């Protein structure tokens, strides 16, 4: 088995949030993560980001009104999150 590059590993980390990885993909990624602190950090960050987006999707009112977005953009974001939450339920 050929060692994954960090670019390959980061791609698989992202893919793993969208689809189940195959056996060889999982094994290659685990081996790379065992040796690469940067990619382990990236994997943790991606997991945290995914959890934060899910939580925000369930609570669109949590969008910070003090954010540096114009009111129209905040309203579009709030509306999109509400619609997405409603579609999932």
N, C-alpha and C positions, 0 to 999 in steps of 0.2 A: 504494500500500500504506500503510495506516494504521499509525503507530508503536504498538508494544505498550506497555502500562503495565507497571510492575514486578510488579504482581499477576498480569497475564497471562503475563509472562515466567517468573515463579516457577512458575506452574501448568504451563507447557510444559516447563520443566526437570524437574519431577517426573514429568510424563507421559512424557518421553523415556526414563526409566528403566523404564517399563512397556510401551511400545509404540513402534514407529518413527513419527516425526513425518512429516507430509506435506511436500511441497516448500515450500508457502507458510508453513507453520508454522516449518520450519527456517530459511528466509530471514528471516522476521520476527524470530525469536529471535536469529539471528546479528547482525542489524542492531542489535537492542536491546543485546546483550552487548557489541558493539563500543563502544557509547557509555556503558554503565552499569557502573561498577566494583562497585557493590553486588551486582548480579545475577551478575556474573562470579564474585565471591567465593562467592555462594550456590551457583552451579553447581559450583565446586570442592569446597565443603563436602559437597554431596549426593553427588558422585562418591566422595569419601573415605569418607563414611559407608557408602555401598553396598559399597565394597571391604572395609571393616572388618567389616560384618555378614556378608558372604560368607566372609571368613577365619574369623570366629568360628563360623560354621555348620559349617565343615570341622573345627574344633578345639574342640568344646564343653568339653573339659577346661580350656581356657584361661580359662573364667569365673573371675574373681577371687573366691576364697573369702572375702576380706576385704571384699567389697562390702557396702553397707549394706542388705542384704536379709535377711529372716528365712531360716533354713535351708530351710523348706518352699518358699519362693519360689525360692531358688537351685536346689533340686532340680527344680522344675517347669520352670525355664528350661533347665537342663541336659538334661532329658528331651526337651523340645520341640525343642531344637537337634539332639540326637542323632537323633530321629525324622525331622526334616526332612532331615538329611544322608543318612540311610539311604534315604529315598524318592527322593532325587536320584540315587542310585547304583544 
